């Protein structure tokens, strides 16, 4: 069981942006927005998923 695959891109872009800017400051947000314009929606969806593996979606 895994979290939705469509959110994998968001996680990858987020982590890659942190290689350029380790803190979640304005520069980080600009980098994230440049490479993943719908990051806010993806983050909201990701944050609303259950934490427990037994509750994850396929």
PyMOL commands that set and color helices and strands:
alter all, ss='L'
color gray80, all
select helices_A, chain A and resi 5-20+26-35+39-47+53-55
alter helices_A, ss='H'
color red, helices_A
deselect
rebuild
show_as cartoon
